[in-house]
Amino acid sequence: MRVFEIFHSLQGEGLLAGAPSVFVRLAGCPFRCRWCDTAYAWDYTAGEELNPAEIVGRIGQWPCRHVVLTGGEPLAGPEMDLRSGFVDLTHRLRAFGRHVTIETAGVLFAPDLACDLASISPKLGNSTSPAAHQMPSINADVLSRWIAAFPYQLKFVIAAPGDIDEVQAVLRELPAVDPDRVLLMPQARTREELQARSPMVADLCLRTGFRFCDRLHVLLWGEERGR
């Protein structure tokens, strides 16, 4: 599979924020969200070809329990099929004693994954971009399968107050979801954007009971790559 980068950092978002983690960023994404902060990894031909055993070997250089499989969209190949080798990679990581987080838009599902945390980020209308090959439509059945199969968090990118209506519409289509696992995250690529949008998102969290999701990597390192 094509791997754009492997790096050691702190988890910046979600229930495991602050945990030292190794990130495996797979190359390629068919969605190309308007606010994406990893557009440099959209190309499916970028990076280098590594098999699952080689990826696990590289991860071994860091004495770190947490591994995050990310992208782009780590599950999806260029034809929106399940990326070859992905399921095998998750099981090799589990056998290597690693906690596996999968960051995904939740548009594809594979029941036989080794997944300790499904970090699911359904794409709201604010993600729409003219550059998109195809925007992922939110499929409640697929999201429900993720939620039933694995420990999960639902992470929504919020750009404006009205986005909360779309979040609540998505949740109404799902089985009962623990509000503490619904995370509202300010849309931000820079410290300035994070600071500007955080109070608005905090107010939405206070109003709805959902969890505020900071972006620690943006706060610490801004737009620096490999962080």
C-alpha positions as CSV (number, residue, x, y, z in Angstrom):
1,M,0.0,0.0,0.0
2,R,1.1,3.6,-0.6
3,V,2.4,5.3,2.6
4,F,2.9,9.0,2.5
5,E,4.5,9.3,5.9
6,I,5.1,7.6,9.3
7,F,5.9,9.9,12.2
8,H,5.9,10.1,16.0
9,S,3.8,12.8,17.7
10,L,1.0,13.5,20.2
11,Q,-2.6,12.6,19.3
12,G,-4.1,16.0,18.8
13,E,-7.8,15.3,18.7
14,G,-10.4,13.2,20.4
15,L,-10.7,11.0,23.5
16,L,-7.0,10.1,23.4
17,A,-5.7,13.7,22.9
18,G,-2.2,14.0,24.3
19,A,-1.3,10.4,24.0
20,P,2.1,9.8,22.3
21,S,1.3,8.0,19.1
22,V,2.8,6.8,15.8
23,F,0.8,8.0,12.8
24,V,0.7,6.0,9.6
25,R,-0.6,8.3,6.9
26,L,-1.7,6.4,3.9
27,A,-1.6,8.2,0.5
28,G,-4.7,9.1,-1.3
29,C,-8.2,10.5,-0.7
30,P,-11.2,10.6,-3.0
31,F,-13.0,13.3,-0.9
32,R,-10.7,16.3,-0.8
33,C,-12.6,18.3,1.8
34,R,-12.5,22.1,1.4
35,W,-10.8,22.6,4.8
36,C,-8.5,19.6,4.7
37,D,-5.2,20.2,6.4
38,T,-3.4,17.2,4.7
39,A,-4.1,18.0,1.1
40,Y,-0.5,17.2,0.4
41,A,-1.4,13.5,0.8
42,W,-4.4,13.4,-1.5
43,D,-2.5,11.8,-4.4
44,Y,-2.8,8.0,-4.5
45,T,0.6,7.7,-6.2
46,A,2.5,9.8,-3.5
47,G,4.8,8.3,-0.9
48,E,6.3,4.8,-1.2
49,E,4.9,1.3,-1.5
50,L,5.2,-0.6,1.7
51,N,3.7,-3.9,2.7
52,P,2.1,-4.4,6.2
53,A,5.2,-6.2,7.6
54,E,7.4,-3.3,6.5
55,I,5.1,-0.7,8.1
56,V,5.1,-2.6,11.4
57,G,8.8,-2.8,11.2
58,R,9.2,0.9,10.9
59,I,6.8,1.6,13.7
60,G,9.0,-0.5,16.0
61,Q,11.6,2.2,16.2
62,W,9.4,4.1,18.7
63,P,8.5,2.7,22.1
64,C,5.0,3.8,21.7
65,R,1.8,1.9,22.4
66,H,-0.6,3.9,20.3
67,V,-0.8,3.7,16.5
68,V,-3.1,5.9,14.4
69,L,-4.0,4.8,10.8
70,T,-5.0,8.0,9.0
71,G,-4.9,9.7,5.6
72,G,-6.6,11.0,3.5
73,E,-9.1,8.2,3.9
74,P,-7.1,5.2,5.0
75,L,-9.8,2.6,4.2
76,A,-10.6,3.7,0.6
77,G,-8.7,3.0,-2.5
78,P,-9.0,5.2,-5.6
79,E,-12.1,3.4,-6.8
80,M,-13.8,3.6,-3.3
81,D,-13.0,-0.1,-2.7
82,L,-11.4,-1.3,0.5
83,R,-7.6,-0.6,0.4
84,S,-5.6,-3.8,-0.2
85,G,-3.7,-4.9,2.8
86,F,-5.4,-2.7,5.3
87,V,-7.2,-5.4,7.3
88,D,-3.9,-7.4,7.4
89,L,-2.1,-4.3,8.7
90,T,-4.5,-3.8,11.6
91,H,-4.1,-7.4,12.7
92,R,-0.3,-7.2,12.5
93,L,-0.3,-4.1,14.7
94,R,-2.6,-5.8,17.2
95,A,-0.2,-8.8,17.3
96,F,2.7,-6.3,17.8
97,G,0.9,-5.1,21.0
98,R,-0.2,-1.8,19.7
99,H,-3.5,0.1,20.3
100,V,-5.0,0.8,16.9
101,T,-7.0,3.9,16.2
102,I,-8.5,4.2,12.7
103,E,-9.4,7.7,11.5
104,T,-12.1,7.4,8.9
105,A,-15.1,9.3,7.3
106,G,-17.1,6.1,8.0
107,V,-18.2,5.5,4.4
108,L,-16.7,2.0,4.1
109,F,-16.9,-0.8,6.7
110,A,-14.8,-3.9,7.2
111,P,-16.1,-6.2,10.0
112,D,-12.9,-8.1,10.5
113,L,-10.6,-5.1,11.4
114,A,-8.5,-5.0,14.5
115,C,-9.6,-1.7,15.8
116,D,-9.4,-0.3,19.4
117,L,-10.9,3.1,18.6
118,A,-12.9,4.0,15.5
119,S,-12.4,7.8,15.1
120,I,-15.3,8.5,12.7
121,S,-15.6,11.9,11.1
122,P,-18.7,12.1,9.0
123,K,-18.4,14.9,6.5
124,L,-20.9,17.7,6.8
125,G,-21.9,20.2,4.1
126,N,-19.1,22.5,5.1
127,S,-16.6,20.1,3.6
128,T,-17.8,20.4,0.1
129,S,-15.0,21.5,-2.3
130,P,-14.9,22.0,-6.1
131,A,-11.7,19.9,-6.0
132,A,-13.5,16.8,-4.6
133,H,-13.6,13.7,-6.8
134,Q,-16.7,12.6,-4.9
135,M,-17.9,13.8,-1.6
136,P,-18.9,11.0,0.9
137,S,-22.6,10.9,1.5
138,I,-23.4,10.1,5.1
139,N,-24.7,6.5,5.2
140,A,-26.4,5.9,8.5
141,D,-26.3,2.1,8.0
142,V,-22.6,2.1,7.6
143,L,-22.1,4.4,10.6
144,S,-24.3,2.2,12.7
145,R,-22.2,-0.8,11.9
146,W,-19.0,1.0,13.0
147,I,-20.6,2.1,16.2
148,A,-21.9,-1.4,17.0
149,A,-18.6,-3.2,16.1
150,F,-15.9,-1.0,17.8
151,P,-15.2,1.5,20.6
152,Y,-15.9,4.8,18.8
153,Q,-15.9,8.5,18.8
154,L,-18.0,10.7,16.3
155,K,-16.0,13.7,15.5
156,F,-17.7,16.6,13.6
157,V,-15.8,19.6,12.1
158,I,-17.7,22.8,12.9
159,A,-17.2,25.9,10.8
160,A,-20.3,27.9,11.8
161,P,-23.1,27.7,14.4
162,G,-25.6,26.3,11.9
163,D,-23.5,23.2,11.4
164,I,-25.0,21.8,14.7
165,D,-28.3,21.3,12.9
166,E,-26.7,18.9,10.5
167,V,-24.9,17.1,13.3
168,Q,-28.2,16.5,15.1
169,A,-29.9,15.4,11.9
170,V,-27.1,12.8,11.4
171,L,-27.5,11.6,15.0
172,R,-31.2,11.2,14.6
173,E,-30.6,8.6,11.9
174,L,-28.4,6.5,14.3
175,P,-29.1,4.2,17.2
176,A,-28.7,5.8,20.6
177,V,-25.3,7.4,20.7
178,D,-23.5,8.4,24.0
179,P,-23.3,12.2,23.9
180,D,-19.9,12.0,25.5
181,R,-18.7,10.2,22.4
182,V,-19.9,13.0,20.1
183,L,-17.1,15.5,19.6
184,L,-17.4,19.0,18.1
185,M,-14.2,20.3,16.7
186,P,-13.4,23.8,15.5
187,Q,-12.5,23.9,11.8
188,A,-9.0,25.3,11.9
189,R,-5.7,25.0,10.2
190,T,-3.9,27.7,12.1
191,R,-3.7,28.8,15.7
192,E,-5.5,32.0,14.8
193,E,-8.5,30.1,13.3
194,L,-8.5,27.7,16.2
195,Q,-8.7,30.6,18.7
196,A,-11.3,32.4,16.7
197,R,-13.7,29.4,16.4
198,S,-13.2,27.7,19.7
199,P,-15.6,29.9,21.8
200,M,-18.4,29.4,19.3
201,V,-17.9,25.6,19.4
202,A,-17.6,25.6,23.2
203,D,-21.0,27.4,23.3
204,L,-22.5,24.7,21.1
205,C,-21.1,22.0,23.4
206,L,-22.6,23.7,26.5
207,R,-26.0,23.9,24.7
208,T,-26.1,20.3,23.4
209,G,-24.0,18.3,26.0
210,F,-21.6,17.1,23.3
211,R,-17.8,17.1,24.0
212,F,-15.5,19.9,22.9
213,C,-12.7,18.6,20.8
214,D,-9.5,20.7,20.8
215,R,-6.8,20.4,18.2
216,L,-3.6,20.1,20.2
217,H,-1.3,19.7,17.3
218,V,-2.6,23.0,15.8
219,L,-2.1,24.7,19.1
220,L,1.5,23.4,19.5
221,W,2.8,23.3,16.0
222,G,0.4,25.2,13.7
223,E,0.6,23.9,10.1
224,E,3.9,22.1,10.5
225,R,3.9,18.8,8.7
226,G,4.8,15.5,10.4
227,R,3.1,16.7,13.6
